[in-house]
Amino acid sequence: MINDMNDGMNDEPGRILRWNFFIGGHLSASVPVRLVERTDRGQLVWMETGTPMWRTELPNGAHLRDIAPDDRPPGGYPVVADRWPMGNALFYQPTDAAHSVLWLFGRRRKFRGWYVNLERRIHRGDDIDITDHELDINVAPDRSWRWKDEQSFADKTGHPVYWSADEASAIRNEGTSVARLAEAGTFPFDGTWCDFRPPRSWTTPPRPPVPRHPLL
């Protein structure tokens, strides 16, 4: 859900915001993104591959979602400087919704499909704080779709730092509603933005200050 998205914020395209991604209450990554567009319906932000960022430093190359909350340090893991490795993406973050939709772009900016991230979203000034809901959806360019991470989602259901069984049902229902949009070919799956190119004047954002909130 978006809180106070337009409260005192500058809507100028190109404005640098910070996308902060949390898993089970702990920060996983903090990446600067550029605002593309903001309306009453929501906002679009652009994430560029190779952007300087911060990521959580984990033991033995582990992923935060695979470390049980009880095994994590109480104050969160330290963060280290890195660069965003996951490719270019345009994020649509609809107002008052528990999901975002990503347009994924490969080499030479070729559109390669959508990705639905189920999440809880809070805006704090220039910070976009994302609590990941684990369960996601891959949508191919032909709009066929499939669930992602269903077993991991089920394994986390019932743990106090994740979601209850009732909340899990609501999360899945949110995903099902978005999948129906893909089946119908309606926005954001109607072909718009698939040819998006950021303005040439947009340089790669600098690495933001060290995140001050490793826990959410």
Accessible surface in RSA format (square Angstrom, percent):
REM  Atomic radii and reference values for relative SASA: ProtOr
REM  Chains: A
REM  Algorithm: Lee & Richards
REM  Probe-radius: 1.40
REM  Slices: 20
REM RES _ NUM      All-atoms   Total-Side   Main-Chain    Non-polar    All polar
REM                ABS   REL    ABS   REL    ABS   REL    ABS   REL    ABS   REL
RES MET A   1   107.16  55.5 106.12  70.2   1.03   2.5  74.15  63.0  33.01  43.7
RES ILE A   2     9.84   5.6   1.70   1.3   8.15  19.6   1.70   1.2   8.15  22.1
RES ASN A   3    62.54  43.1  59.34  57.3   3.21   7.7  17.64  42.4  44.91  43.4
RES ASP A   4   107.83  75.5  84.88  84.5  22.95  54.3  18.49  43.5  89.34  89.1
RES MET A   5    10.19   5.3   5.67   3.8   4.52  10.8   5.67   4.8   4.52   6.0
RES ASN A   6    76.54  52.8  57.13  55.2  19.41  46.7  31.18  75.0  45.36  43.8
RES ASP A   7   108.43  76.0  83.92  83.5  24.50  57.9  21.10  49.7  87.32  87.1
RES GLY A   8    82.91 102.2   0.00   N/A  82.91 102.2  42.34 116.2  40.57  90.9
RES MET A   9    26.02  13.5   6.97   4.6  19.05  45.4   7.16   6.1  18.86  25.0
RES ASN A  10    67.21  46.4  57.70  55.8   9.51  22.9  21.06  50.7  46.15  44.6
RES ASP A  11    69.91  49.0  57.28  57.0  12.63  29.9  24.82  58.4  45.09  45.0
RES GLU A  12   109.68  63.0 102.41  77.5   7.27  17.3  34.11  66.0  75.57  61.7
RES PRO A  13    84.63  61.7  71.77  65.4  12.86  46.8  71.77  59.3  12.86  79.9
RES GLY A  14     9.94  12.3   0.00   N/A   9.94  12.3   6.42  17.6   3.52   7.9
RES ARG A  15    70.61  29.6  59.01  30.1  11.60  27.6  20.70  28.3  49.91  30.2
RES ILE A  16    62.89  35.8  50.83  37.9  12.06  29.1  50.83  36.6  12.06  32.7
RES LEU A  17     0.21   0.1   0.14   0.1   0.07   0.2   0.21   0.1   0.00   0.0
RES ARG A  18    68.41  28.7  68.41  34.9   0.00   0.0  10.01  13.7  58.40  35.4
RES TRP A  19    18.72   7.5  18.72   9.1   0.00   0.0  17.17   9.2   1.55   2.5
RES ASN A  20     1.01   0.7   1.01   1.0   0.00   0.0   0.02   0.1   0.98   1.0
RES PHE A  21    26.09  13.1  26.09  16.2   0.00   0.0  26.09  15.8   0.00   0.0
RES PHE A  22     0.21   0.1   0.21   0.1   0.00   0.0   0.21   0.1   0.00   0.0
RES ILE A  23     2.18   1.2   2.17   1.6   0.01   0.0   2.18   1.6   0.00   0.0
RES GLY A  24     3.87   4.8   0.00   N/A   3.87   4.8   0.99   2.7   2.88   6.5
RES GLY A  25    20.47  25.2   0.00   N/A  20.47  25.2  17.35  47.6   3.12   7.0
RES HIS A  26    21.32  11.7  21.32  14.8   0.00   0.0  21.04  21.7   0.28   0.3
RES LEU A  27     5.68   3.2   2.23   1.6   3.44   8.7   2.23   1.6   3.44   9.3
RES SER A  28    21.32  18.0  17.84  23.8   3.49   8.0   0.00   0.0  21.32  29.9
RES ALA A  29     9.30   8.6   9.27  14.3   0.03   0.1   9.30  13.1   0.00   0.0
RES SER A  30     1.71   1.4   1.71   2.3   0.00   0.0   0.00   0.0   1.71   2.4
RES VAL A  31     0.00   0.0   0.00   0.0   0.00   0.0   0.00   0.0   0.00   0.0
RES PRO A  32     0.55   0.4   0.55   0.5   0.00   0.0   0.55   0.5   0.00   0.0
RES VAL A  33     0.48   0.3   0.08   0.1   0.40   1.0   0.48   0.4   0.00   0.0
RES ARG A  34    30.50  12.8  30.45  15.5   0.05   0.1   3.63   5.0  26.87  16.3
RES LEU A  35     0.03   0.0   0.03   0.0   0.00   0.0   0.03   0.0   0.00   0.0
RES VAL A  36    16.33  10.7   8.13   7.4   8.20  19.8   8.18   7.1   8.15  22.1
RES GLU A  37    74.22  42.6  70.89  53.6   3.33   7.9  19.47  37.7  54.75  44.7
RES ARG A  38    22.30   9.4   0.90   0.5  21.40  51.0   0.90   1.2  21.40  13.0
RES THR A  39    61.14  43.5  50.83  51.5  10.31  24.6  55.63  74.7   5.52   8.3
RES ASP A  40   126.94  88.9 110.17 109.7  16.78  39.7  37.07  87.2  89.87  89.6
RES ARG A  41   151.44  63.6 140.08  71.4  11.36  27.0  68.98  94.3  82.46  50.0
RES GLY A  42     3.13   3.9   0.00   N/A   3.13   3.9   0.16   0.4   2.97   6.6
RES GLN A  43     1.90   1.1   0.00   0.0   1.90   4.5   1.90   4.0   0.00   0.0
RES LEU A  44     5.24   2.9   5.24   3.7   0.00   0.0   5.24   3.7   0.00   0.0
RES VAL A  45     0.06   0.0   0.06   0.1   0.00   0.0   0.06   0.1   0.00   0.0
RES TRP A  46     8.55   3.4   6.67   3.2   1.88   4.4   6.38   3.4   2.17   3.5
RES MET A  47     0.35   0.2   0.28   0.2   0.07   0.2   0.14   0.1   0.21   0.3
RES GLU A  48    35.73  20.5  34.24  25.9   1.48   3.5  13.75  26.6  21.97  17.9
RES THR A  49    60.93  43.3  51.07  51.8   9.86  23.5  36.88  49.5  24.05  36.4
RES GLY A  50    26.41  32.6   0.00   N/A  26.41  32.6  24.78  68.0   1.63   3.6
RES THR A  51     0.19   0.1   0.19   0.2   0.00   0.0   0.00   0.0   0.19   0.3
RES PRO A  52    14.40  10.5  14.40  13.1   0.00   0.0  14.40  11.9   0.00   0.0
RES MET A  53     5.91   3.1   5.91   3.9   0.00   0.0   5.53   4.7   0.38   0.5
RES TRP A  54    37.31  15.0  37.06  17.9   0.25   0.6  37.06  19.8   0.25   0.4
RES ARG A  55    94.75  39.8  94.38  48.1   0.37   0.9  29.52  40.3  65.23  39.5
RES THR A  56     9.03   6.4   3.24   3.3   5.80  13.8   2.57   3.5   6.46   9.8
RES GLU A  57    85.43  49.0  81.68  61.8   3.75   8.9  19.86  38.4  65.56  53.5
RES LEU A  58    30.75  17.1  14.17  10.1  16.58  41.7  15.36  10.8  15.39  41.4
RES PRO A  59    69.96  51.0  57.19  52.1  12.77  46.4  68.35  56.4   1.60  10.0
RES ASN A  60   159.97 110.3 110.90 107.2  49.06 118.1  42.76 102.9 117.20 113.3
RES GLY A  61    77.11  95.1   0.00   N/A  77.11  95.1  39.40 108.1  37.71  84.5
RES ALA A  62    41.07  37.8  21.27  32.8  19.81  45.1  31.64  44.6   9.43  25.0
RES HIS A  63    78.55  42.9  73.08  50.8   5.47  14.0  54.53  56.2  24.02  28.0
RES LEU A  64     1.37   0.8   0.49   0.3   0.89   2.2   0.49   0.3   0.89   2.4
RES ARG A  65    52.31  22.0  46.57  23.7   5.74  13.7  15.60  21.3  36.70  22.2
RES ASP A  66   110.47  77.4  74.86  74.5  35.61  84.2  30.81  72.5  79.66  79.4
RES ILE A  67    23.15  13.2  18.98  14.1   4.17  10.1  22.36  16.1   0.79   2.1
RES ALA A  68    50.98  46.9  40.18  62.0  10.79  24.6  46.53  65.5   4.44  11.8
RES PRO A  69    22.42  16.3  12.60  11.5   9.82  35.7  12.82  10.6   9.60  59.7
RES ASP A  70   127.75  89.5  94.21  93.8  33.54  79.3  34.43  81.0  93.32  93.1
RES ASP A  71   107.87  75.6  79.19  78.8  28.67  67.8  23.89  56.2  83.97  83.7
RES ARG A  72    14.07   5.9   0.33   0.2  13.74  32.7   0.89   1.2  13.18   8.0
RES PRO A  73    48.55  35.4  41.76  38.1   6.79  24.7  47.84  39.5   0.71   4.4
RES PRO A  74   128.50  93.7 106.10  96.7  22.41  81.5 117.82  97.3  10.68  66.4
RES GLY A  75    49.44  61.0   0.00   N/A  49.44  61.0  34.51  94.7  14.93  33.4
RES GLY A  76    14.54  17.9   0.00   N/A  14.54  17.9   1.06   2.9  13.48  30.2
RES TYR A  77    30.89  14.4  21.83  12.4   9.06  23.6  17.04  12.8  13.86  17.1
RES PRO A  78    83.91  61.2  71.64  65.3  12.27  44.6  83.55  69.0   0.36   2.3
RES VAL A  79    33.49  22.0  15.01  13.6  18.48  44.5  15.01  13.0  18.48  50.1
RES VAL A  80    38.35  25.2  35.06  31.7   3.29   7.9  38.35  33.3   0.00   0.0
RES ALA A  81    55.59  51.1  31.13  48.0  24.46  55.6  31.27  44.0  24.32  64.4
RES ASP A  82    50.46  35.3  43.67  43.5   6.79  16.1   9.20  21.6  41.27  41.2
RES ARG A  83   133.55  56.1 129.91  66.2   3.65   8.7  45.83  62.6  87.73  53.2
RES TRP A  84    34.55  13.9  32.98  16.0   1.56   3.7  32.02  17.1   2.52   4.1
RES PRO A  85    98.48  71.8  64.31  58.6  34.18 124.2  72.80  60.1  25.69 159.6
RES MET A  86   126.44  65.5 108.36  71.7  18.08  43.1  89.10  75.8  37.34  49.5
RES GLY A  87    18.74  23.1   0.00   N/A  18.74  23.1  17.10  46.9   1.64   3.7
RES ASN A  88    13.93   9.6  12.43  12.0   1.50   3.6   0.00   0.0  13.93  13.5
RES ALA A  89     5.70   5.2   5.70   8.8   0.00   0.0   5.70   8.0   0.00   0.0
RES LEU A  90     0.00   0.0   0.00   0.0   0.00   0.0   0.00   0.0   0.00   0.0
RES PHE A  91     6.34   3.2   6.34   3.9   0.00   0.0   6.34   3.8   0.00   0.0
RES TYR A  92    20.79   9.7  20.79  11.8   0.00   0.0  14.17  10.7   6.62   8.2
RES GLN A  93     0.32   0.2   0.32   0.2   0.00   0.0   0.00   0.0   0.32   0.2
RES PRO A  94    14.14  10.3  14.14  12.9   0.00   0.0  14.14  11.7   0.00   0.0
RES THR A  95    49.13  34.9  34.02  34.5  15.11  36.0  33.88  45.5  15.25  23.1
RES ASP A  96    94.36  66.1  70.66  70.3  23.70  56.0  22.65  53.3  71.72  71.5
RES ALA A  97    16.89  15.5  11.55  17.8   5.34  12.1  16.89  23.8   0.00   0.0
RES ALA A  98    31.51  29.0  29.06  44.8   2.45   5.6  29.06  40.9   2.45   6.5
RES HIS A  99    18.68  10.2  18.68  13.0   0.00   0.0  14.21  14.6   4.47   5.2
RES SER A 100     1.55   1.3   1.55   2.1   0.00   0.0   0.16   0.3   1.39   1.9
RES VAL A 101     0.00   0.0   0.00   0.0   0.00   0.0   0.00   0.0   0.00   0.0
RES LEU A 102    19.63  10.9  19.63  14.0   0.00   0.0  19.63  13.8   0.00   0.0
RES TRP A 103     0.00   0.0   0.00   0.0   0.00   0.0   0.00   0.0   0.00   0.0
RES LEU A 104    30.81  17.2  30.81  22.0   0.00   0.0  30.81  21.6   0.00   0.0
RES PHE A 105     2.48   1.2   0.13   0.1   2.36   6.1   0.13   0.1   2.36   6.7
RES GLY A 106    23.92  29.5   0.00   N/A  23.92  29.5  20.49  56.2   3.42   7.7
RES ARG A 107   224.07  94.1 205.31 104.7  18.77  44.7  84.41 115.4 139.66  84.6
RES ARG A 108   231.38  97.2 197.17 100.5  34.21  81.5  81.41 111.3 149.97  90.9
RES ARG A 109    66.89  28.1  65.31  33.3   1.58   3.8  15.79  21.6  51.11  31.0
RES LYS A 110   154.62  75.4 149.21  91.6   5.41  12.9  96.78  87.1  57.84  61.6
RES PHE A 111    35.96  18.0  22.40  13.9  13.56  35.3  22.40  13.6  13.56  38.8
RES ARG A 112   125.89  52.9 104.64  53.3  21.25  50.6  44.64  61.0  81.25  49.2
RES GLY A 113     2.06   2.5   0.00   N/A   2.06   2.5   2.06   5.7   0.00   0.0
RES TRP A 114     4.84   1.9   2.16   1.0   2.68   6.3   2.16   1.2   2.68   4.3
RES TYR A 115    37.43  17.5  37.43  21.3   0.00   0.0  28.62  21.5   8.81  10.9
RES VAL A 116     0.29   0.2   0.29   0.3   0.00   0.0   0.29   0.3   0.00   0.0
RES ASN A 117    14.41   9.9  14.41  13.9   0.00   0.0   5.73  13.8   8.68   8.4
RES LEU A 118     0.39   0.2   0.39   0.3   0.00   0.0   0.39   0.3   0.00   0.0
RES GLU A 119     2.08   1.2   2.08   1.6   0.00   0.0   0.00   0.0   2.08   1.7
RES ARG A 120    99.71  41.9  99.01  50.5   0.69   1.7  43.88  60.0  55.82  33.8
RES ARG A 121     0.00   0.0   0.00   0.0   0.00   0.0   0.00   0.0   0.00   0.0
RES ILE A 122    27.69  15.8  27.69  20.6   0.00   0.0  27.69  19.9   0.00   0.0
RES HIS A 123    11.01   6.0   0.62   0.4  10.39  26.6   0.53   0.5  10.48  12.2
RES ARG A 124   119.01  50.0 104.65  53.3  14.36  34.2  51.18  70.0  67.83  41.1
RES GLY A 125    48.57  59.9   0.00   N/A  48.57  59.9  33.95  93.2  14.62  32.7
RES ASP A 126    38.07  26.7  33.19  33.0   4.88  11.5   3.33   7.8  34.74  34.6
RES ASP A 127    21.85  15.3  21.85  21.8   0.00   0.0   0.00   0.0  21.85  21.8
RES ILE A 128     0.85   0.5   0.85   0.6   0.00   0.0   0.85   0.6   0.00   0.0
RES ASP A 129     0.82   0.6   0.00   0.0   0.82   1.9   0.00   0.0   0.82   0.8
RES ILE A 130     0.34   0.2   0.34   0.2   0.00   0.0   0.34   0.2   0.00   0.0
RES THR A 131    25.30  18.0  25.30  25.7   0.00   0.0  23.05  31.0   2.25   3.4
RES ASP A 132     4.59   3.2   1.56   1.5   3.03   7.2   0.33   0.8   4.26   4.2
RES HIS A 133    24.08  13.2  24.08  16.7   0.00   0.0  11.55  11.9  12.52  14.6
RES GLU A 134     2.13   1.2   2.12   1.6   0.01   0.0   0.54   1.1   1.58   1.3
RES LEU A 135     0.00   0.0   0.00   0.0   0.00   0.0   0.00   0.0   0.00   0.0
RES ASP A 136     2.66   1.9   2.66   2.6   0.00   0.0   0.00   0.0   2.66   2.7
RES ILE A 137     0.07   0.0   0.07   0.0   0.00   0.0   0.07   0.0   0.00   0.0
RES ASN A 138    35.18  24.3  34.01  32.9   1.17   2.8  15.69  37.8  19.49  18.8
RES VAL A 139     3.39   2.2   0.30   0.3   3.09   7.4   0.93   0.8   2.46   6.7
RES ALA A 140    38.89  35.8  30.99  47.8   7.90  18.0  36.80  51.8   2.09   5.5
RES PRO A 141    71.36  52.0  58.98  53.8  12.38  45.0  58.98  48.7  12.38  76.9
RES ASP A 142   109.84  76.9  78.32  78.0  31.52  74.5  47.61 112.1  62.22  62.1
RES ARG A 143    76.51  32.1  72.17  36.8   4.34  10.3  15.47  21.1  61.04  37.0
RES SER A 144    62.91  53.2  51.97  69.4  10.95  25.2  47.71 101.6  15.20  21.3
RES TRP A 145    70.09  28.1  42.43  20.5  27.66  64.9  39.77  21.2  30.32  49.2
RES ARG A 146   150.96  63.4 147.34  75.1   3.62   8.6  63.54  86.8  87.42  53.0
RES TRP A 147    49.09  19.7  34.01  16.5  15.08  35.4  21.45  11.4  27.64  44.8
RES LYS A 148    68.00  33.2  64.48  39.6   3.52   8.4  48.21  43.4  19.79  21.1
RES ASP A 149    45.33  31.8  28.25  28.1  17.08  40.4   8.53  20.1  36.81  36.7
RES GLU A 150    77.37  44.4  71.30  53.9   6.07  14.5  22.03  42.6  55.34  45.2
RES GLN A 151   125.56  70.2 119.59  87.4   5.98  14.2  60.30 128.4  65.26  49.5
RES SER A 152    27.53  23.3  22.23  29.7   5.30  12.2  22.92  48.8   4.61   6.5
RES PHE A 153     9.70   4.9   9.70   6.0   0.00   0.0   9.70   5.9   0.00   0.0
RES ALA A 154    58.05  53.4  41.96  64.8  16.09  36.6  45.55  64.1  12.50  33.1
RES ASP A 155   100.86  70.7  67.19  66.9  33.67  79.6  29.25  68.8  71.62  71.4
RES LYS A 156    22.67  11.1  20.33  12.5   2.34   5.6  11.72  10.5  10.95  11.7
RES THR A 157    42.78  30.4  22.48  22.8  20.30  48.4  21.10  28.3  21.68  32.8
RES GLY A 158    55.42  68.3   0.00   N/A  55.42  68.3  27.97  76.7  27.45  61.5
RES HIS A 159    55.20  30.2  47.29  32.9   7.91  20.2  44.59  46.0  10.61  12.3
RES PRO A 160   127.17  92.7  85.90  78.3  41.27 150.0  98.50  81.3  28.67 178.2
RES VAL A 161    68.40  45.0  44.54  40.3  23.86  57.5  52.17  45.3  16.23  44.0
RES TYR A 162    30.47  14.2   7.30   4.2  23.17  60.3   7.75   5.8  22.72  28.0
RES TRP A 163    10.69   4.3   7.77   3.8   2.92   6.8  10.69   5.7   0.00   0.0
RES SER A 164    51.21  43.3  45.74  61.0   5.48  12.6  43.92  93.5   7.29  10.2
RES ALA A 165    72.87  67.0  61.91  95.5  10.96  24.9  62.85  88.5  10.02  26.5
RES ASP A 166   121.37  85.0 112.33 111.8   9.04  21.4  31.71  74.6  89.66  89.4
RES GLU A 167    92.81  53.3  90.18  68.2   2.63   6.3  36.99  71.6  55.82  45.6
RES ALA A 168    10.60   9.7   9.64  14.9   0.96   2.2   9.89  13.9   0.71   1.9
RES SER A 169    61.46  51.9  52.32  69.8   9.14  21.1  33.40  71.1  28.06  39.3
RES ALA A 170    61.28  56.3  51.42  79.4   9.85  22.4  55.48  78.1   5.79  15.3
RES ILE A 171    12.44   7.1   9.46   7.0   2.98   7.2  12.39   8.9   0.05   0.1
RES ARG A 172    79.55  33.4  79.55  40.6   0.00   0.0  40.28  55.0  39.27  23.8
RES ASN A 173    90.06  62.1  87.87  84.9   2.19   5.3  23.91  57.6  66.14  63.9
RES GLU A 174    44.77  25.7  39.72  30.0   5.06  12.0   9.56  18.5  35.22  28.8
RES GLY A 175     0.00   0.0   0.00   N/A   0.00   0.0   0.00   0.0   0.00   0.0
RES THR A 176    42.31  30.1  42.31  42.9   0.00   0.0  32.33  43.4   9.97  15.1
RES SER A 177    69.35  58.6  61.61  82.2   7.74  17.8  34.71  73.9  34.64  48.5
RES VAL A 178     3.56   2.3   3.42   3.1   0.15   0.4   3.56   3.1   0.01   0.0
RES ALA A 179     0.55   0.5   0.00   0.0   0.55   1.3   0.55   0.8   0.00   0.0
RES ARG A 180   120.73  50.7 116.45  59.4   4.29  10.2  52.15  71.3  68.58  41.6
RES LEU A 181    68.96  38.4  68.82  49.2   0.15   0.4  68.96  48.4   0.00   0.0
RES ALA A 182     0.00   0.0   0.00   0.0   0.00   0.0   0.00   0.0   0.00   0.0
RES GLU A 183   100.69  57.8  63.91  48.3  36.78  87.6  35.62  68.9  65.07  53.1
RES ALA A 184    72.64  66.8  35.62  55.0  37.02  84.2  47.57  67.0  25.07  66.4
RES GLY A 185    24.05  29.7   0.00   N/A  24.05  29.7   9.92  27.2  14.13  31.6
RES THR A 186    62.96  44.8  59.51  60.3   3.45   8.2  62.38  83.8   0.58   0.9
RES PHE A 187    50.58  25.3  38.38  23.8  12.20  31.7  38.38  23.3  12.20  34.9
RES PRO A 188     4.65   3.4   4.65   4.2   0.00   0.0   4.65   3.8   0.00   0.0
RES PHE A 189     0.08   0.0   0.08   0.0   0.00   0.0   0.08   0.0   0.00   0.0
RES ASP A 190    61.28  42.9  35.56  35.4  25.72  60.8  15.10  35.5  46.18  46.1
RES GLY A 191    36.72  45.3   0.00   N/A  36.72  45.3  19.89  54.6  16.83  37.7
RES THR A 192    63.66  45.3  56.13  56.9   7.53  17.9  63.37  85.1   0.29   0.4
RES TRP A 193    66.90  26.8  57.41  27.8   9.49  22.3  48.14  25.7  18.76  30.4
RES CYS A 194    27.29  20.6  22.00  24.5   5.29  12.4  17.99  45.6   9.31  10.0
RES ASP A 195   114.12  79.9 101.83 101.4  12.30  29.1  38.91  91.6  75.21  75.0
RES PHE A 196    24.60  12.3  18.36  11.4   6.24  16.2  24.39  14.8   0.21   0.6
RES ARG A 197   119.11  50.0 101.65  51.8  17.47  41.6  53.18  72.7  65.93  40.0
RES PRO A 198    21.44  15.6  11.06  10.1  10.38  37.7  11.06   9.1  10.38  64.5
RES PRO A 199    62.60  45.6  48.56  44.3  14.04  51.0  60.08  49.6   2.52  15.6
RES ARG A 200   244.19 102.5 208.01 106.0  36.18  86.1  88.32 120.7 155.87  94.5
RES SER A 201    94.27  79.7  63.37  84.6  30.89  71.2  58.06 123.6  36.21  50.7
RES TRP A 202    46.81  18.8  24.88  12.0  21.93  51.5  15.01   8.0  31.80  51.6
RES THR A 203    97.05  69.0  88.38  89.6   8.67  20.7  75.53 101.4  21.52  32.5
RES THR A 204    71.76  51.0  49.91  50.6  21.85  52.1  22.82  30.6  48.94  74.0
RES PRO A 205     7.05   5.1   6.59   6.0   0.46   1.7   6.59   5.4   0.46   2.9
RES PRO A 206    92.27  67.3  82.84  75.5   9.43  34.3  90.57  74.8   1.71  10.6
RES ARG A 207    84.51  35.5  61.87  31.5  22.64  53.9  14.69  20.1  69.82  42.3
RES PRO A 208    13.39   9.8   4.34   4.0   9.05  32.9  10.64   8.8   2.75  17.1
RES PRO A 209   105.58  76.9  89.47  81.6  16.10  58.5 101.70  84.0   3.87  24.1
RES VAL A 210    82.31  54.2  73.87  66.9   8.44  20.3  73.87  64.2   8.44  22.9
RES PRO A 211    22.07  16.1   1.83   1.7  20.24  73.6   9.86   8.1  12.21  75.9
RES ARG A 212   228.30  95.9 195.60  99.7  32.69  77.8  77.42 105.8 150.88  91.4
RES HIS A 213    51.37  28.1  48.19  33.5   3.18   8.1  44.74  46.1   6.63   7.7
RES PRO A 214    46.04  33.6  45.68  41.6   0.37   1.3  45.71  37.7   0.33   2.1
RES LEU A 215    76.16  42.4  62.01  44.4  14.15  35.6  62.44  43.9  13.71  36.9
RES LEU A 216    68.71  38.3  15.36  11.0  53.35 134.1  45.02  31.6  23.70  63.8
END  Absolute sums over single chains surface
CHAIN  1 A    10673.2       8407.2       2265.9       5667.0       5006.2
END  Absolute sums over all chains
TOTAL         10673.2       8407.2       2265.9       5667.0       5006.2
